[in-house]
Amino acid sequence: MLRAFLNSFRVPDLRAKILFTLFIVAVYRFGSWVPVPVVDVGFISDELERQGSQGFVQVISLFSGGALTRFSVFALGIMPYITSSIIMQLLTVVIPKLQQWQEQGEAGTKKITQWTRYVTVVLALLQATGIVFLFNNPAAVGLSRSIFPNCPGDQCTFAAPNILLIVLVMTAGTATIMWLGELITQRGVGNGMSILIFTSVISTLPFEGSAILRAGGTLKFSVIVLIGVAIVVAVVYMDQGQRRVPVQYAKRVVGRKMTSGASTYLPLKVNQAGVIPIIFATSVMYFPVLIASVYTATWFQNFVNNYLQNPASIVYMALLASLIVFFAYFYTAIQFDPTRTADNLRKNGGFIPGIRPGPPTADYLNAILVRITLPGSLFLAAIALIPTITLAVWNIQQFPFGGTSILIAVGVALETMKQIESQLMMRHYEGFLQ
């Protein structure tokens, strides 16, 4: 593997792509340390560190590499783009025009990408405005006071000009991140957005690891590191797991030539939805917290604080696991359409041995998908609950090997490694895997 890594720098064009990617990553990390004006950055960082690693705010902070805890220019991170991409994928199933664009190939993909950018900017505006108002309400996020510093005059108050300035700066930061990601995709190595997410996730690991070492000591730190290594192995195994459905193509006459039949397979991944179910479930779990900030009944606030916001609660764990399983099935059903796949196989002269083309093939693929999604969704739930279980047992506020972090980091690392390996194999170099 080390030799393959050195060989990647011996190829001039591949070396240029890797160095360009590292340069963009450095620019992205620099922007995550540039704070927005007016806000009391030190106060926010101290308060969020005190709260630990749970809640919707911490999910956003995860995808921004901790930039939200510093209220930096890149505080929103890549989260608006992820949400926008998910929305466009869901709308593709509903809106016929988007379905036509998706079937047009590269030209249609460019149109969908352009609309994804527009939706990203709109979501960034809404999200930046919501975060400013949310952090100005101390009770909603558990802060002791507002994010604006206590100083005389209107320069440090919750006024319209200050709000507009912060929202515009954070939205511009999101647009810049989107541009940087596209630069990596065009001129670097791997998918740009995935690389930036990977950078944000791993950038928080040293800080969280040192926090565990200080709070729990060497023994707990060593055990958690071993647990993290085991999670990485399990995630790699599950990420590569797939059900290969055999497909046979019949002989066809194309012009004056007869093409011979071929045998191949249709790969159905066990974890078809990726990390999306965890993101959706965590977001839904924070809705009662927002409602509690408005509905001030004592019994409701106590219920939310004791059961729905407390990661050590059995109710919290059961509800989070149930939501992850539900969203795993939901997103898999949206992402993979058995009817369309069966129709495409029939049009191309392909069939599954022993299964009639058309609706029987669609029913067969749907039955397989339902069966393999169950272990995949349970695996996601187990990975997501490891930080909360550790928090409940050892009372540790930071967990550097959380399910979301590891799933993203391992997935992006494997995909980037495959792309580098393919380019090495094209130039007759050995890849990472022998």
Helices and strands as residue ranges (DSSP letters): H 2-10, H 12-31, H 41-51, H 56-63, G 68-70, H 79-94, H 96-103, H 106-136, H 138-141, H 160-187, H 192-203, H 205-240, E 242-249, E 252-254, E 257-259, E 262-269, H 276-285, H 287-294, H 298-303, I 304-308, H 314-335, H 338-347, E 350-351, H 359-394, H 403-426
